[in-house]
Amino acid sequence: MYIPKYYKVTDFEEIREFIQHHSFGTLVSTRKGRPIATHVPLQLIKEEKDYYITGHVAYGNPQWRTFETSGDVLVIFQGPHAYVSSSWYGEENVPTWNYQAVHVYGSASILKEEALKQDLTKLLNKYEGHRENPISFESLSPELLEKEMKGIVGFKIHVKEVQAAFKMSQNRNEKDYRNIVEKLRNEKDPNSKQVANAMNKNLKGSL
């Protein structure tokens, strides 16, 4: 991913938090020389000193058959994005687009049944734990679990490289920056408001 120096993020804790909040990712590998992609909920986990991304796809999805034969895979995590009008600048310029994105490269392998059960348990706890009547892996009937697990394939990606670009108008002066935040807050698009919130965090930092 092309990342100008203004927008490059290297703080892994910041990247980890971003992935945690934007964990519905795009998984990309190659099949017969052609890119193939799946959109899927993912988890970032740490085992000893290494990080891994885990998830699952449908058994009928041919992508899982590429994991151990096509070399490294790419996982893309996309955050909020918004159009930025150059009319919001103090001087003449061209419009642009603000966004947050993380690319993760690594080698994928297939999860065995017990490891897949553990991963599904963590996934359910993450998205169900706060609900009034949460569903847990243990609360589901053995018959249903046996049937459903036959229809999925779990995977684990050993993280080798992480690239993060948070393009949030860092190259603008403080006056322009504050004006962009205010204008984005007034946009109807929810993405614009999210970008404004992300940019606002930097006002307490370097600006």
Backbone as numpy.savetxt, mean C-alpha at the origin, in Angstrom:
# Nx Ny Nz CAx CAy CAz Cx Cy Cz
10.85 3.00 -9.72 10.00 4.18 -9.72 10.89 5.42 -9.72
10.60 6.34 -10.60 11.35 7.59 -10.67 10.93 8.48 -9.50
11.90 8.89 -8.68 11.60 9.70 -7.51 12.56 10.89 -7.44
12.14 12.11 -7.76 12.98 13.28 -7.56 13.34 13.42 -6.08
14.49 14.02 -5.79 15.01 14.06 -4.43 14.06 14.72 -3.44
13.25 15.70 -3.90 12.32 16.38 -3.00 11.31 15.43 -2.39
10.97 14.38 -3.13 9.83 13.54 -2.77 10.22 12.16 -2.24
11.49 11.87 -2.18 11.93 10.54 -1.75 11.80 10.39 -0.24
11.22 9.27 0.19 11.05 8.96 1.60 11.91 7.76 1.94
12.73 7.88 2.97 13.63 6.79 3.36 13.38 6.32 4.79
12.58 7.03 5.54 12.27 6.64 6.92 11.35 5.42 6.88
11.89 4.25 7.25 11.10 3.03 7.11 9.90 3.01 8.03
9.99 3.64 9.18 8.85 3.68 10.09 7.69 4.45 9.46
8.02 5.53 8.76 7.00 6.30 8.06 6.39 5.46 6.93
7.23 4.72 6.24 6.75 3.86 5.15 5.90 2.73 5.70
6.35 2.14 6.79 5.59 1.04 7.41 4.19 1.51 7.83
4.11 2.69 8.42 2.83 3.24 8.83 1.93 3.50 7.62
2.54 3.98 6.54 1.78 4.23 5.31 1.18 2.93 4.79
1.98 1.87 4.72 1.50 0.57 4.24 0.38 0.06 5.14
0.53 0.25 6.43 -0.49 -0.19 7.38 -1.84 0.46 7.09
-1.83 1.72 6.68 -3.07 2.46 6.43 -3.56 2.35 4.99
-2.71 1.87 4.10 -3.09 1.74 2.68 -2.72 0.33 2.21
-3.23 -0.66 2.91 -2.75 -2.04 2.73 -3.42 -2.79 1.59
-4.38 -2.18 0.91 -4.96 -2.83 -0.27 -4.04 -2.50 -1.44
-3.21 -3.47 -1.82 -2.15 -3.21 -2.79 -2.37 -3.89 -4.13
-1.45 -3.62 -5.04 -1.43 -4.24 -6.36 -0.20 -5.12 -6.47
-0.41 -6.39 -6.70 0.66 -7.37 -6.78 0.97 -7.65 -8.25
2.22 -7.43 -8.64 2.61 -7.55 -10.05 3.73 -8.59 -10.21
3.54 -9.50 -11.15 4.58 -10.47 -11.52 4.50 -10.65 -13.03
5.28 -11.57 -13.56 5.25 -11.80 -15.01 4.87 -13.25 -15.31
4.09 -13.40 -16.37 3.66 -14.73 -16.82 3.85 -14.81 -18.32
4.75 -15.69 -18.74 5.06 -15.84 -20.16 5.50 -14.51 -20.78
6.30 -13.77 -20.01 6.86 -12.51 -20.50 5.92 -11.32 -20.45
4.72 -11.52 -19.89 3.73 -10.44 -19.84 3.39 -10.12 -18.39
3.32 -8.82 -18.01 2.96 -8.47 -16.64 1.55 -8.95 -16.31
1.38 -9.42 -15.08 0.07 -9.84 -14.59 -0.09 -9.25 -13.20
-1.29 -8.76 -12.87 -1.49 -8.05 -11.59 -2.77 -8.48 -10.91
-2.75 -8.41 -9.58 -3.92 -8.70 -8.76 -4.02 -7.63 -7.68
-5.25 -7.19 -7.40 -5.50 -6.21 -6.35 -6.00 -6.96 -5.12
-5.29 -6.80 -4.00 -5.53 -7.69 -2.87 -5.12 -7.05 -1.55
-5.82 -7.35 -0.45 -5.38 -6.86 0.86 -4.10 -7.57 1.30
-3.19 -6.82 1.88 -1.88 -7.36 2.22 -1.49 -6.97 3.65
-0.53 -7.70 4.18 -0.01 -7.38 5.51 1.51 -7.32 5.46
2.08 -6.36 6.19 3.52 -6.25 6.32 3.89 -6.77 7.71
4.72 -7.80 7.75 5.10 -8.41 9.03 6.62 -8.47 9.16
7.09 -8.57 10.39 8.52 -8.68 10.65 8.81 -10.01 11.31
9.79 -10.72 10.80 10.25 -11.98 11.38 11.75 -11.86 11.59
12.15 -11.82 12.87 13.54 -11.56 13.24 13.98 -10.23 12.63
14.95 -10.22 11.72 15.43 -8.96 11.16 14.83 -8.64 9.78
14.05 -9.55 9.25 13.52 -9.39 7.89 12.04 -9.01 7.90
11.64 -8.33 6.81 10.24 -7.97 6.63 9.65 -8.78 5.49
8.35 -9.09 5.62 7.64 -9.87 4.62 6.27 -9.25 4.37
5.77 -9.43 3.17 4.40 -9.07 2.83 3.65 -10.37 2.60
2.50 -10.50 3.25 1.71 -11.72 3.12 0.32 -11.41 2.59
-0.30 -12.41 2.00 -1.65 -12.26 1.48 -2.10 -13.55 0.84
-3.19 -13.48 0.11 -3.69 -14.67 -0.59 -4.45 -14.25 -1.83
-4.52 -15.16 -2.79 -5.27 -14.96 -4.03 -6.15 -16.18 -4.27
-7.09 -16.04 -5.17 -7.96 -17.17 -5.50 -7.14 -18.27 -6.18
-7.50 -19.52 -5.90 -6.80 -20.65 -6.52 -6.91 -20.58 -8.04
-8.03 -20.09 -8.53 -8.22 -19.99 -9.97 -7.43 -18.88 -10.62
-6.81 -18.03 -9.83 -5.98 -16.94 -10.35 -4.63 -17.51 -10.77
-4.25 -17.44 -12.03 -2.99 -18.05 -12.48 -1.74 -17.35 -11.94
-1.91 -16.18 -11.33 -0.72 -15.45 -10.90 0.09 -16.20 -9.85
-0.56 -16.94 -8.97 0.19 -17.59 -7.91 1.18 -18.62 -8.46
0.92 -19.11 -9.65 1.83 -20.08 -10.26 3.12 -19.42 -10.76
3.13 -18.07 -10.81 4.33 -17.36 -11.27 5.27 -17.00 -10.12
4.80 -17.12 -8.88 5.55 -16.59 -7.75 6.95 -17.17 -7.61
7.09 -18.45 -7.83 8.38 -19.09 -7.59 9.15 -19.33 -8.88
8.67 -18.77 -9.99 9.35 -19.01 -11.27 9.71 -17.74 -12.03
9.09 -16.61 -11.68 9.29 -15.40 -12.50 10.23 -14.38 -11.89
11.01 -14.77 -10.88 11.91 -13.81 -10.25 11.16 -12.93 -9.27
11.71 -11.76 -8.98 11.10 -10.87 -8.01 9.73 -10.38 -8.47
8.86 -10.14 -7.49 7.56 -9.55 -7.75 7.57 -8.11 -7.26
6.60 -7.34 -7.71 6.45 -5.94 -7.30 5.10 -5.77 -6.63
5.11 -5.09 -5.49 3.87 -4.75 -4.80 3.76 -3.22 -4.75
2.62 -2.69 -5.15 2.40 -1.25 -5.19 1.32 -0.88 -4.18
1.66 0.07 -3.31 0.70 0.61 -2.36 0.43 2.06 -2.74
-0.82 2.39 -3.00 -1.20 3.72 -3.46 -1.97 4.46 -2.37
-1.55 5.69 -2.10 -2.25 6.52 -1.13 -3.11 7.56 -1.81
-3.49 8.60 -1.08 -4.33 9.65 -1.68 -3.58 10.42 -2.75
-4.33 10.98 -3.69 -3.72 11.77 -4.77 -4.67 12.89 -5.14
-4.12 13.99 -5.67 -4.98 15.14 -5.97 -4.33 16.05 -7.01
-5.17 16.63 -7.83 -4.74 17.63 -8.81 -4.42 18.94 -8.08
-3.31 19.55 -8.45 -2.89 20.82 -7.86 -2.84 21.88 -8.96
-3.70 22.88 -8.87 -3.76 23.94 -9.87 -2.63 24.95 -9.65
-1.97 25.34 -10.73 -0.90 26.33 -10.61 -1.45 27.73 -10.33
-2.78 27.89 -10.38 -3.38 29.17 -10.00 -3.26 29.40 -8.50
-2.88 28.37 -7.78 -2.71 28.49 -6.34 -1.30 28.96 -5.96
-0.42 29.13 -6.94 0.95 29.59 -6.70 1.02 31.11 -6.77
2.05 31.66 -6.15 2.26 33.09 -6.21 2.84 33.55 -7.53
3.51 32.64 -8.25 4.11 32.97 -9.54 3.62 31.99 -10.61
3.76 32.39 -11.87 3.30 31.56 -12.98 4.03 30.22 -13.01
3.28 29.18 -13.23 3.84 27.83 -13.33 2.80 26.94 -13.97
3.06 25.64 -14.01 2.12 24.69 -14.60 1.47 23.85 -13.50
0.27 23.31 -13.73 -0.37 22.43 -12.74 0.42 21.14 -12.55
0.10 20.42 -11.50 0.77 19.16 -11.22 -0.18 18.24 -10.47
0.34 17.12 -10.00 -0.46 16.14 -9.26 0.32 15.71 -8.03
-0.30 15.78 -6.87 0.32 15.29 -5.64 -0.16 13.87 -5.35
0.72 13.06 -4.79 0.36 11.66 -4.53 1.33 11.03 -3.54
0.94 9.87 -3.03 1.81 9.04 -2.19 1.78 7.61 -2.74
2.95 7.03 -2.92 3.03 5.67 -3.44 4.27 4.97 -2.91
4.14 3.68 -2.67 5.27 2.85 -2.21 5.37 1.63 -3.10
6.58 1.34 -3.57 6.86 0.13 -4.34 7.74 -0.79 -3.51
7.36 -2.04 -3.45 8.14 -3.03 -2.71 8.51 -4.17 -3.65
9.79 -4.52 -3.69 10.27 -5.63 -4.50 10.71 -6.77 -3.59
10.44 -8.00 -4.02 10.86 -9.14 -3.22 10.57 -10.46 -3.91
11.04 -11.52 -3.27 10.83 -12.87 -3.80 9.64 -13.52 -3.09
8.76 -14.15 -3.87 7.53 -14.73 -3.33 7.62 -16.23 -3.20
6.95 -16.74 -2.19 6.84 -18.19 -2.01 5.43 -18.51 -1.53
5.03 -19.76 -1.65 3.68 -20.19 -1.28 3.62 -20.55 0.20
2.58 -20.10 0.89 2.41 -20.43 2.30 1.81 -21.83 2.45
2.33 -22.56 3.42 1.73 -23.84 3.76 0.44 -23.60 4.55
-0.37 -24.63 4.69 -1.72 -24.48 5.25 -1.73 -23.83 6.63
-0.87 -24.26 7.53 -0.87 -23.71 8.87 -0.47 -22.24 8.88
0.52 -21.90 8.06 0.95 -20.49 7.96 -0.16 -19.64 7.36
-0.89 -20.19 6.40 -2.01 -19.46 5.80 -3.10 -19.22 6.83
-3.39 -20.21 7.65 -4.40 -20.04 8.71 -4.00 -18.92 9.66
-2.73 -18.87 10.03 -2.25 -17.83 10.92 -2.37 -16.45 10.28
-2.09 -16.39 8.99 -2.17 -15.11 8.28 -3.62 -14.65 8.17
-4.53 -15.56 7.88 -5.94 -15.22 7.80 -6.49 -14.78 9.16
-5.99 -15.40 10.21 -6.40 -15.02 11.57 -6.00 -13.58 11.86
-4.77 -13.21 11.51 -4.30 -11.83 11.71 -5.11 -10.84 10.88
-5.42 -11.24 9.64 -6.18 -10.36 8.75 -7.59 -10.10 9.30
-8.24 -11.15 9.76 -9.58 -11.00 10.33 -9.55 -10.15 11.59
-8.56 -10.37 12.44 -8.45 -9.60 13.68 -8.25 -8.12 13.38
-7.49 -7.82 12.33 -7.22 -6.42 11.98 -8.50 -5.71 11.55
-9.29 -6.35 10.73 -10.46 -5.68 10.15 -11.77 -5.96 10.89
-11.75 -6.94 11.79 -12.98 -7.28 12.51 -12.90 -6.94 14.00
-11.70 -6.80 14.53 -11.51 -6.68 15.98 -12.27 -5.53 16.61
-12.45 -4.43 15.89 -13.11 -3.24 16.44 -14.62 -3.26 16.24
-15.15 -4.26 15.58 -16.58 -4.27 15.25 -17.42 -4.80 16.40
-18.71 -4.45 16.37 -19.62 -4.83 17.45 -19.77 -6.33 17.55
-19.93 -6.99 16.42 -20.05 -8.46 16.40 -18.95 -9.03 15.49
-17.70 -9.02 15.96 -16.58 -9.40 15.09 -16.59 -10.87 14.69
-16.19 -11.10 13.45 -15.98 -12.46 12.98 -14.52 -12.83 13.22
-14.28 -13.99 13.74 -12.92 -14.47 13.95 -12.73 -15.79 13.23
-11.49 -16.13 13.00 -11.20 -17.39 12.33 -11.77 -18.56 13.14
-11.68 -18.44 14.46 -12.14 -19.52 15.34 -13.66 -19.64 15.36
-14.37 -18.53 15.07 -15.84 -18.55 15.14 -16.48 -19.16 13.90
-15.73 -19.31 12.83 -16.26 -19.89 11.60 -16.26 -21.41 11.69
-17.25 -22.03 11.09 -17.39 -23.48 11.18 -16.24 -24.18 10.43
-15.77 -25.31 10.96 -14.71 -26.07 10.29 -15.08 -26.45 8.86
-16.37 -26.75 8.63 -16.82 -27.14 7.30 -16.66 -25.99 6.30
-17.03 -24.79 6.73 -16.90 -23.62 5.86 -15.44 -23.30 5.60
-14.62 -23.34 6.65 -13.20 -23.04 6.50 -12.52 -24.02 5.55
-12.82 -25.28 5.71 -12.23 -26.30 4.83 -12.59 -26.04 3.38
-13.84 -25.70 3.15 -14.31 -25.44 1.79 -13.65 -24.19 1.21
-13.62 -23.10 1.98 -13.10 -21.83 1.48 -11.59 -21.85 1.29
-10.89 -22.53 2.17 -9.43 -22.55 2.07 -8.94 -23.34 0.86
-9.78 -24.22 0.36 -9.42 -24.94 -0.87 -9.43 -24.00 -2.07
-10.10 -22.87 -1.92 -10.24 -21.95 -3.04 -9.24 -20.80 -3.04
-8.26 -20.82 -2.11 -7.27 -19.74 -2.07 -5.86 -20.30 -1.94
-4.90 -19.45 -2.30 -3.48 -19.79 -2.16 -2.81 -18.64 -1.42
-2.17 -18.94 -0.30 -1.46 -17.91 0.45 -0.04 -17.73 -0.05
0.48 -16.53 0.12 1.85 -16.26 -0.32 2.57 -15.36 0.67
3.88 -15.37 0.56 4.75 -14.61 1.44 5.87 -14.02 0.59
6.06 -12.72 0.68 7.08 -12.03 -0.12 8.19 -11.51 0.79
9.39 -11.98 0.57 10.55 -11.50 1.33 10.96 -10.14 0.77
10.83 -9.09 1.58 11.10 -7.74 1.12 12.60 -7.53 0.89
12.95 -7.14 -0.34 14.35 -6.89 -0.69 14.64 -5.41 -0.90
13.68 -4.69 -1.44 13.88 -3.26 -1.75 12.57 -2.51 -1.61
12.66 -1.31 -1.04 11.48 -0.46 -0.86 11.76 0.91 -1.46
10.84 1.40 -2.28 10.92 2.74 -2.87 9.66 3.50 -2.50
9.83 4.71 -1.97 8.67 5.48 -1.54 8.74 6.90 -2.08
7.65 7.35 -2.69 7.54 8.72 -3.20 6.31 9.37 -2.61
6.52 10.42 -1.82 5.42 11.22 -1.29 5.55 12.60 -1.91
4.88 12.80 -3.03 4.97 14.08 -3.75 3.91 15.01 -3.17
4.33 15.89 -2.27 3.42 16.73 -1.52 3.82 18.20 -1.57
4.21 18.68 -2.74 4.56 20.09 -2.94 5.72 20.55 -2.07
6.65 19.63 -1.76 7.79 20.01 -0.93 8.69 21.03 -1.61
8.59 21.17 -2.92 9.45 22.12 -3.65 8.86 23.52 -3.72
7.68 23.73 -3.12 7.07 25.06 -3.13 7.49 25.84 -1.88
7.42 27.16 -1.96 7.74 27.97 -0.78 6.59 27.86 0.23
6.83 28.37 1.44 5.86 28.17 2.52 4.50 28.79 2.21
4.50 29.97 1.62 3.24 30.64 1.31 2.42 29.82 0.32
3.06 29.36 -0.76 2.36 28.52 -1.74 1.88 27.23 -1.09
2.75 26.64 -0.28 2.43 25.36 0.35 1.16 25.48 1.20
1.11 26.51 2.03 -0.06 26.71 2.88 -1.32 26.97 2.05
-1.16 27.68 0.96 -2.31 27.97 0.10 -2.82 26.70 -0.58
-1.88 25.84 -1.00 -2.28 24.56 -1.61 -3.07 23.72 -0.62
-2.60 23.67 0.64 -3.31 22.91 1.68 -4.73 23.44 1.83
-4.87 24.75 1.90 -6.19 25.36 2.09 -7.10 25.10 0.89
-6.56 25.23 -0.30 -7.37 25.00 -1.50 -7.82 23.54 -1.60
-6.93 22.63 -1.28 -7.28 21.21 -1.35 -8.36 20.86 -0.32
-8.30 21.49 0.83 -9.33 21.25 1.85 -10.72 21.66 1.37
-10.77 22.63 0.48 -12.04 23.13 -0.01 -12.56 22.40 -1.25
-11.77 21.45 -1.75 -12.21 20.66 -2.89 -13.28 19.65 -2.43
-14.15 19.24 -3.35 -15.19 18.26 -3.02 -14.65 16.83 -3.00
-13.58 16.60 -3.73 -13.01 15.25 -3.84 -12.40 14.82 -2.51
-12.82 13.69 -1.93 -12.26 13.22 -0.66 -10.74 13.00 -0.73
-10.23 12.59 -1.90 -8.79 12.41 -2.05 -8.05 13.72 -1.81
-8.60 14.82 -2.31 -7.96 16.12 -2.13 -7.86 16.48 -0.65
-8.90 16.21 0.09 -8.91 16.50 1.53 -7.87 15.63 2.25
-7.71 14.38 1.82 -6.72 13.51 2.43 -5.30 13.99 2.14
-5.07 14.48 0.91 -3.76 15.03 0.58 -3.49 16.27 1.43
-4.50 17.11 1.60 -4.35 18.30 2.44 -3.97 17.92 3.86
-4.59 16.87 4.40 -4.27 16.41 5.75 -2.84 15.90 5.84
-2.42 15.17 4.80 -1.05 14.65 4.78 -0.04 15.79 4.69
-0.35 16.78 3.86 0.54 17.94 3.73 0.59 18.76 5.00
-0.52 18.84 5.72 -0.59 19.65 6.92 0.36 19.14 8.01
0.63 17.84 8.00 1.56 17.27 8.99 2.95 17.89 8.83
3.32 18.24 7.60 4.65 18.80 7.35 4.77 20.25 7.82
3.65 20.90 8.04 3.69 22.31 8.48 4.32 22.43 9.85
4.26 21.37 10.62 4.86 21.37 11.95 6.31 20.90 11.91
6.75 20.52 10.68 8.11 20.00 10.53 9.06 21.01 9.93
9.42 20.78 8.67 10.49 21.55 8.05 10.04 22.94 7.62
8.74 23.15 7.44 8.28 24.47 6.97 8.13 25.44 8.11
